[in-house]
C-alpha cells in the first residue's frame, strides 16, 4: 500500500507518523512510502523509517521508498540508511 | 643579557628576518595562505626568541603584530597592500630594534609607536575589508593544507526537546569538506515496536577531509558541545604519511597552532599559565579542553618524529669552523707537495713506493676537498630573494611597475662568494630599474608590456657559476656610448670599434659618472665598481646588449675561492701560478710569429690570430732566463673573448693550489689575485688572468 508522507512531518508529528507506520506494517506485506514533496526530513522521521524498514525485514515484509528527492536521499544516507 | 644568548638571538633573528622579508614581498599580488602562515610563524619565532633574550620592545611589538595576523589567518581581515606595507615597515622596525646602534634603537621606538597605531587601525577598522573592493584579492581560492578529521558524535537521547535536529548538525559537519567514511552506530536503537520516536538513539563516526582547521570543525558543534559526546580528532598523520618537514625545530605550541587546535591568544595564555603553575604545555592544553589526551599524544609523537628527523639530517655549524677546516686542508695539500718533492730526491724503489702512497693520498685529499666544498656551497636562492623587496621599493620610487623573476635559486655557490655578490648585484639591479626599464608610457609606445621585468638567474656551466641580471628595457645605445667615448678621448672620430669594445668603455671609471651626468643611456653607472668586486672573486663581467630589447649583465664566477688547479711556471727564480681553467695552450713561437701592431703592441701570431704578448719579467720587473719568446714558452690564456700570451721560462707542472690572499699594498697590480705556499716552502704569486687581460685592454683603450 502506498502511503504519502505528509510534507510537514517533523518532530511534532513524528509520534503520529510512527503510529501510522506501525499500523501499516501490521497489515500490509509491502508498504510503499511516498516522499513526494519532501525536500528535507527530521532525524526522528528518518529513524522511524529506518527502524520500520528493519522491522519489516524481520517480519519478512518490505518497506519501499518512492519519489525520494536527492536532499532527502542524502539525509537518509547520513542516518545510516543505505538506499 | 647573557652574551651567548644574545649571539644566538642575533644569528636566529638575521635568518628569520631574511625569510620574513622574502615571504612578505612574495605575498604581494599573490596571496597564499601557506605563505602567510610562514610569515606568522616567523613573527612568532621572533617573539619567542626576543622574549628569551629579554628584548622586550621587540617581544611586545611582535605580540601586537601577531594579533593582527591572527585576524588575517581567520579570514576576518583580507590581505591588502595596506597590510603588506605594514608588514614590511614592521620588518624595518625589527631590523632597527635588533641590529641598530643605540641611536637607531631609540629611533625604532618612535617607529614602533606609529606602527602600533597602524596595527590598531587595521584591527578596529578592518582595513583590508574596507579596501577589499579596490585591491587585489586572490584570484583563486587560497591553497590550504588538507586535514583529515575523525569525528565521533553521540547526542543525548532527549536532544529533540531542545528543538535541535541532529541531522542538520551532521549535515553541516559533512559540508565542511569531503565525507570519506560514515559509520552510524545503531546498537542503541530499539526494535520498532519499542521505539520511542522522540528520542535520539544514534551515534556517528565520520571521516572528513577538509581545509578547515580543527577550531572551525569544533564550531560546527558549538551549540551542542556541552552536553553531548563530541570528539574531534585530527588524524591527518595517519592518512598523509610523508609530510614536508619544517626547516626548523617545532615547538608543541606552534604545532598545535598549525593544526588549528589553539590560536595565538591561547598559546600566550598557556605559556603564562605554564610559568605560574609549573605544568607541561600539553597538560594545560588538555585541562582547558583545547585538545583531548589522544590529540596531545598524537601531536607529541609528531613533534618527536620531526625532531628526530631534523636531528639526524642537519646540524648547524659555525662558518668559522668551516673556514678553519678549509685552511687545514690547504695545509695538508701543501704538506703533500713537500712530500712529492722529497719523493723526487729518493732512491728508485723508495721513490716508487712513496709516490704510490702519495698518489692514493692525493685521491683522498681531492675527495676531502670536494666534500668540504660541498659543505661550503649554499644555494643562491635566499640571496636572490632579498632583492624582491629592493626591486619593489626601487620600482615604486621611480613610478614604474617592475616584476622580478628569479631563476635557478637552487644553484649553489661557495658561501664566501655569495657573501660578496650582494653589492654588485644590487648595483646592477638598480641600474636596470633606474635606467634600463622604460616608463610605462614609453613601453606602451614601443609596443611592450607596460610592466617591465628583471630576471635574476643563476646556473652552472663548465666549472663556473653564471649569474645574470637581465632586463627587458631599452638596452644600451651604442651610438651614444661612442659619442661619449669620443668626448672623453677614448676614441677618435672615425675609429673603428666593435660592440664589445664600445661596451667595455662602460667599465672604465669616470666613464660611468659622465654618463650619469649626461644621461647617456643610464647604463654603466658604477659598473667599474661591479667589475672590481667581481674580479676580486676571480670572476668576470660581460654585458650582452640588444638595443631596444634589453640588457643582460652576465657574471661568471668560480665555484670556489679556496683551492684551484694551477700550472706552475718559472720566470727566472720566481714561480708563478696560472689557473688551469684559463689556459688554452702553450707553445714556443717561431721568431717570425712575433710582430708589433698598432694599438695592440707586441703580438704573437697563433693560427692566424694576433695574441697580445705579455712579458712577465717586464710586468713585474724581475730577472728572467728567456728574454726572447722563441727561446722560452708562451702560455696562451683566455678571459672572456680576449686571449693573451704570457712569456715564461719554463712550465713546472700542475698541482692543486691553496689560495692565500695578499696584503692590499702588494696587490696593486690587478694581474695578481693571491699567493700560495709551495711544497718546498717557497711562495708563488697567482696570476689573475681576468685582471691581466683587463689591464691590457684598458691600456690599449
Interface residues (C-beta under 8 A of the other chain):
Chain A: X11 X14 X15 X17 X18 X22 X25 X41 X42 X43 X44 X46 X47 X48 X50 X51 X52 X54 X55 X58 X74 X75 X77 X78 X79 X80
Chain B: X160 X165 X166 X167 X170 X171 X174 X182 X184 X186 X189 X190 X191 X192 X193 X195 X197 X198 X200 X201 X202 X204
